[in-house]
C-alpha cells in the first residue's frame, strides 16, 4: 500500500472512531411513514430525540427509539470509559430506504383483482459526539 493511501486509511479509521451506527432491516412499515418520524429527529441531540420518540403517537417511533438506543450502545462499546451523557451525542445521519415489497391480491367486483403492495423499509442511523470545533462553529453562526 502506498504512503498516501495508508495515511488516508488511517485518517478514515480515526474519524470512524467517534461515529457509531445501527441498522434496522426489513421493518414492516412503509418508508413514507418511517421518514416522517426520521425527519423529526435528524440532527437532534440523543436525549432530546429519545424524549421525542417516546412521546410521539406514531407507531414507527417505537422501532426508531429501539434503534437509537442500539446506536448509543454501539457508541459506548466503541469508546470505552466515556459516558454518552457527557459526550454530547447527536443524530448525525438517519436515512430510510425501501426494502422488499410483499405483493398480495384483493378481490374486486366483476371478477377483477386489485394488487396490494405491503411495503417495508431499511433504516440506518449514525450517532456522533459533538466536538469542540463543531460547537464553536454553531455558536458563531447564531
C-alpha positions as CSV (number, residue, x, y, z in Angstrom):
1,X,0.0,0.0,0.0
2,X,1.3,3.5,-0.9
3,X,2.0,6.1,1.7
4,X,-0.9,8.4,0.7
5,X,-3.3,5.5,0.7
6,X,-2.1,4.4,4.1
7,X,-2.4,7.8,5.6
8,X,-5.9,8.3,4.2
9,X,-7.0,4.9,5.5
10,X,-5.6,5.8,9.0
11,X,-7.4,9.1,8.9
12,X,-10.7,7.5,7.9
13,X,-10.3,4.9,10.7
14,X,-9.7,7.6,13.2
15,X,-12.7,9.6,12.0
16,X,-14.9,6.5,12.3
17,X,-13.9,6.0,16.0
18,X,-16.3,8.6,17.3
19,X,-19.1,7.6,15.0
20,X,-21.4,4.6,15.7
21,X,-24.2,3.3,13.6
22,X,-27.1,0.9,13.9
23,X,-29.3,-0.6,11.1
24,X,-32.8,-2.0,11.1
25,X,-33.6,-4.2,8.1
26,X,-37.0,-5.3,6.7
27,X,-39.1,-3.2,9.0
28,X,-42.7,-3.9,8.1
29,X,-43.7,-0.2,7.9
30,X,-44.0,1.9,4.7
31,X,-40.9,4.0,4.1
32,X,-43.0,7.1,3.8
33,X,-44.4,6.7,7.3
34,X,-41.0,6.0,8.7
35,X,-39.4,9.0,7.0
36,X,-41.9,11.3,8.8
37,X,-40.5,10.2,12.2
38,X,-36.9,10.1,10.9
39,X,-37.1,13.7,9.8
40,X,-38.2,14.7,13.2
41,X,-35.0,13.5,15.0
42,X,-32.4,14.2,12.3
43,X,-29.6,16.4,13.7
44,X,-31.1,16.4,17.2
45,X,-29.2,15.5,20.5
46,X,-29.8,11.9,21.5
47,X,-31.5,12.7,24.9
48,X,-34.0,15.0,23.2
49,X,-34.5,12.6,20.3
50,X,-35.4,9.7,22.7
51,X,-37.8,12.0,24.5
52,X,-39.5,13.0,21.2
53,X,-39.8,9.4,20.1
54,X,-41.2,8.2,23.5
55,X,-43.9,10.8,23.4
56,X,-44.8,10.5,19.7
57,X,-48.1,9.0,18.7
58,X,-46.6,7.3,15.5
59,X,-46.2,3.5,15.5
60,X,-42.8,3.9,13.7
61,X,-41.4,5.9,16.7
62,X,-41.3,2.7,18.8
63,X,-38.9,1.0,16.4
64,X,-36.8,4.1,15.9
65,X,-36.4,4.5,19.6
66,X,-35.0,1.0,20.0
67,X,-32.7,1.6,17.0
68,X,-31.4,4.8,18.5
69,X,-30.7,3.2,21.8
70,X,-28.9,0.5,20.0
71,X,-26.7,3.1,18.2
72,X,-25.9,4.8,21.5
73,X,-25.0,1.4,23.0
74,X,-22.7,0.8,20.0
75,X,-21.0,4.1,20.6
76,X,-20.4,3.3,24.2
77,X,-18.9,0.0,23.3
78,X,-16.6,1.7,20.8
79,X,-15.5,4.4,23.2
80,X,-14.9,2.5,26.4
81,X,-14.6,4.7,29.5
82,X,-16.7,7.5,28.1
83,X,-20.3,8.2,29.0
84,X,-22.8,9.1,26.3
85,X,-24.3,11.8,28.5
86,X,-21.1,13.8,28.8
87,X,-20.1,13.3,25.2
88,X,-23.0,15.3,23.7
89,X,-24.1,12.7,21.2
90,X,-26.4,13.7,18.4
91,X,-28.1,12.0,15.4
92,X,-25.6,12.8,12.6
93,X,-27.4,10.9,9.9
94,X,-30.6,8.9,9.6
95,X,-32.0,7.6,6.3
96,X,-34.8,5.3,5.3
97,X,-34.6,3.1,2.2
98,X,-37.3,1.0,0.8
99,X,-36.9,-2.8,1.2
100,X,-38.8,-5.8,-0.2
101,X,-42.4,-5.5,-1.1
102,X,-44.9,-8.2,-0.5
103,X,-47.4,-8.3,-3.3
104,X,-50.9,-9.5,-2.5
105,X,-54.2,-9.6,-4.4
106,X,-57.6,-8.4,-3.1
107,X,-60.7,-9.5,-4.9
108,X,-62.6,-6.7,-6.7
109,X,-66.1,-6.6,-8.3
110,X,-66.8,-8.4,-11.6
111,X,-64.1,-10.9,-11.3
112,X,-61.3,-8.4,-11.2
113,X,-58.4,-8.2,-8.7
114,X,-56.5,-5.3,-7.2
115,X,-52.9,-5.6,-6.3
116,X,-51.9,-4.6,-2.7
117,X,-48.3,-3.8,-2.0
118,X,-47.2,-4.3,1.5
119,X,-44.1,-2.2,1.8
120,X,-41.2,-2.5,4.2
121,X,-38.0,-0.4,4.8
122,X,-34.4,-0.4,6.0
123,X,-33.4,2.3,8.5
124,X,-29.8,3.4,9.1
125,X,-28.9,5.7,12.0
126,X,-25.5,7.2,12.7
127,X,-24.7,8.8,16.0
128,X,-21.7,11.1,16.6
129,X,-20.2,13.0,19.5
130,X,-20.0,16.8,19.2
131,X,-16.5,18.1,19.1
132,X,-15.4,21.5,20.4
133,X,-14.8,22.8,16.8
134,X,-18.4,22.0,15.8
135,X,-19.8,23.8,18.9
136,X,-17.7,26.9,18.2
137,X,-18.9,27.0,14.6
138,X,-22.6,26.7,15.5
139,X,-22.2,29.4,18.1
140,X,-20.5,31.8,15.7
141,X,-23.3,31.2,13.1
142,X,-26.0,32.1,15.6
